[in-house]
Structure formats: structure tokens, C-alpha cells
Amino acid sequence: AKARHLKWEVSHTEGVVIHWHGVRQIGTPWADGTAAISQCAINPEETFTYRFVVDKPGTYFYHGHYGMQRAAGLYGSLIVDVADGEEEPFKYDGELNLLLSDWYHESIYNQMVGLSSSPMRWIGEPQSLLINGRGQFNCSLAAAHTPGTKQCTAGGNRHCAPVILPVEPNKTYRLRIASTTSLASLNLAIGNHKLTVVEADGNYVEPFVVDDMDIYSGDSYSVLLTTDQDPSSNYWVSIGVRGRAPKTAPALALLNYRPNRGFKLPAIAPPVTPAWNDTAHSKAFTTQIKARAGTPPPPATSDRRIELLNTQNKLDGHIKWSINNVSMVLPATPYLGSLKLGLKTALAAARPADTFGRAYDVTRPPHNPNTTTGDNVYVLRHNTTVDVVLQNANALQHNVSEVHPWHLHGHDFWVLGYGEGAYRGDAADAARLNLVNPPLRNTAVIFPYGWTALRFVADNPGVWAFHCHIEPHLHMGMGVIFAEAIERVGKVPKEAVSCGATATALMNGDHP
Ligand SMILES: O=C1O[C@H]([C@@H](O)CO)C(O)=C1O
């Protein structure tokens, strides 16, 4: 009862916005749902209507993009079906939907205070992983296979009850899988079953078969699964933590071969997630993803290359994440309105750098850990082709380099390639790029101490966030903004600009 009362209080003092993750918002940048970037927060008793075209079928999700509201549970699946008369390039008999997340017992308000404190108090690892909002805590559904754990009562206890995925034997199912975790990188496997990957982030990929797959926060996939195993048994679906030393037990769901009972516990043990630091396993999966034949290839050359060095740094004793040594802070007045109106207060005098010094040693903690803050706004010209190289590096602690999944708003990008160590931009690096069939995606990971190269065409006027999808890392400044062809943005709905300096402008008759 207390918790419910708290939520009620909060709802009267806090704004909200919803981001439609993976929907490009072509021509509707004000509907992208990013507070301080694309629109004013929707305050209590205000209404904002998100009206946009779902331009492409696929597996997406939606979530809050105000403070850390996503991590508080503000998310859901968003599935766009093919248009009438069109067909998917693969066949299946049924569809199952899995939205993966992680769960903390500490409220996001406490988490945010801790992250912004000096010394910084890190959020730690999640208490549970969730599949469609359900997970286990302090007990295991497969205790028989997990020494030292007590058995959750599968059917009786609501909090422990696994998701049941009903299937008929000898059919093919499309599993739609997306991850909206606050922190955890995940690996998913289904006992005895192979998975054929066919879609990533709303784009078809060349089908390939795996036993397990990595899923980073912000990723979405479709996989095909054929129910060709012993039909007298059910099977475990398991997700476990990758990339960070796990302190969170795997979450389990049940693949229920009908007509077995839904809660009939599988005879075989749940699949075991690869070792958290088996990066080679992750790279083997990720680099197998190629665009399906017929996907438009990238332009052969680019007009601009933006190199973004990812580092953990310090600011007056606070720990931050910085891009080219500048930690992003968001403005009081959202950019879309302030830039469209050309408000002098919208941007600082200096634009962020397109490169970091080649002398930077990515294998060691920053030589000078002191960082500054800034707007990190890159101004892009209409229809130019932009390359982004995301460079990973050592964090503050020796021998630590973390995984970061970067998500771009307003676009898909081609993932041209991955490399180890420092990007040099030389012939050897160029040789690592795939210009033939790179996958189109909206989220791409940087591996520890490595780099990832992306290409996109700036063909969607608007102001778009590009950031690490780990919620606390974004909060700590790990992002940049692309302000793209602002002069071509159409008339912004009043509700999106009725705050801050653009509200003052509106009252004076100046509508962005
Ligand atoms: O941003 C982070 O901070 C902690 C740690 O580096 C400092 O406590 C951690 O694991 C992060 O990912």
C-alpha cells in the first residue's frame, strides 16, 4: 500500500515522454519522445499525441526517455506487421514475443542521486532478470539443476511464475526478442533447440543458425525455432548475464509443447550462458550478422567521419562517461524548438571535436582523468553521408573496458565493421570494413578495447540522440546529439515546444 501511495505522489510532480525505439520518425522528429532533445516533457494533466508513420515492419519496443524512467519499468513491445498484401521473406506458423529487462529493488530516484553523488554510488548489478516482466528472486525454477538454490513454486507464486510459451510440435515459430535492460547484456538459449536469426532491429538479415545469442540493451531480433524435439517434454528458455561479472541469476521461461501442462518442469537442465567474459563468443555471434540480399548497400564513400572516444572520467570527484573527453549535459529548453528558432542560448560557442588525438592510449586508464561537460551537439548537413567510429578504451580502473551498446535515433546505420585496439583510419582499418552486405541496425555494440564503424545518411531532418543504451551510463553523460538539417524541419506541434525559452517565444508569437 505504501508503494502505491508513493507512485501517486510522483505522478503529480514528474513529466514523461515516450520513445518509439527503432521507428525512424521520418518527417516527425517532434514525436521521437526524448526529453530536452525532441520535445518538452509532458507534465501532469497535459496531453501530447504521438502521431507518426511506422515506416517499416519489424520488432521494436517503446520506453520512457525522461531521467531513468525506462529502468523504473516504463516500456513495452511494439510490433509492426507487414502492410496488407505484403509478405515476410520467411514462413512461420506462429509468433511468440519476448521483451527482456532487468530489475533493481532500489528506486530510480535513489539510483540517480547515487550516480550524481561525490563519491559516486554505482547502481550495482540487477536483482533479477525479467522475461515479459517476470523473473525470479532468491529462488530458482530449476533448483534441481542449480546447487544451493531453493525451488520456486512455479505455478503458485505470482512473482516466480515463469512465462509460458505454448507451442505445437513440428511447427515453426517466430520469436520476437528485444532487450530494454537498464544495464545487463544478455545471452539467450533454449534447451535442445537451434535458433535461426532472420531479423535485427527491424531489418532482415541473411539467415544463420546458432545455439545461443547475445542481446544488448536496445537490440531487437526475430529468430525462427522449429519444435522438432521430444514432444513429451517442455524446454527451458534461459537468459543470463554477459559482459560484466554476473551477480544476477539467469531468468527462465518455459517452452511448453502442447498438450503437456504449462508448468511441467523440463527433464533437461536449462542451457548455461557462456562465461561472462568470453568476448570471442560474443564477437563470433555479432560478426555473423549480415544484411539479407536485397538490402540497400551503403554509399561507397562518406562526406564526414566523426570519431568518438568513450572514456570514464572524473568531474570534481564525480564519475562521468565522456565522449572525446566531454560529458553530455542536456539543456533546459529542448533542442528541436530552440535550434529551429535559432535561439542564441541553444548552443555553446564551440562545437565538439570530430576526432580524438591519435596519441591516446586506449589500453590504459585516462592519463588525465579530468573531464568537462558540454552539449556534444554535432550539426549535420542534409543528405551528407556520415561515418561514426566508436572507440572503446580502458575505464578508470586498470584492466577494465566495458561493453557499450550505442543506439541512434531517427535512423538506421550500416554497421561497417569492428576492430581491436585503437582505430587509426589507415589502410588496415579500411580493410576491416564491409561495404558489400553490412547489416542495417539502430543499435551497435562496442567491445572492450575495440572500435565499431558505422555509416548513415543524414536524410531525416531533426535532432537525434545517439547514446549508450545503458541507462546509468546515459545519465552519466555518455551520448552525443546530431542536429540535422534543422532548416528543413516542418512546423513543430505547440505541445512539443511549450516549455523553457521556446514557451516564451511562443507567447511572443514566434512559433518554431
Ligand atoms: O559506470 C560505471 O561505474 C561502475 C564502476 O566503474 C565504478 O564504480 C561501473 O561498473 C560502471 O559501468
The ligand as an ORCA input file, in Angstrom:
! r2SCAN-3c Opt
* xyz 0 1
  O      29.842      3.470    -14.849
  C      30.209      2.579    -14.098
  O      30.699      2.764    -12.849
  C      30.989      1.489    -12.286
  C      32.407      1.408    -11.849
  O      33.249      1.641    -12.933
  C      32.719      2.427    -10.782
  O      32.061      2.126     -9.604
  C      30.683      0.563    -13.355
  O      30.852     -0.732    -13.270
  C      30.200      1.219    -14.412
  O      29.788      0.666    -15.537
*
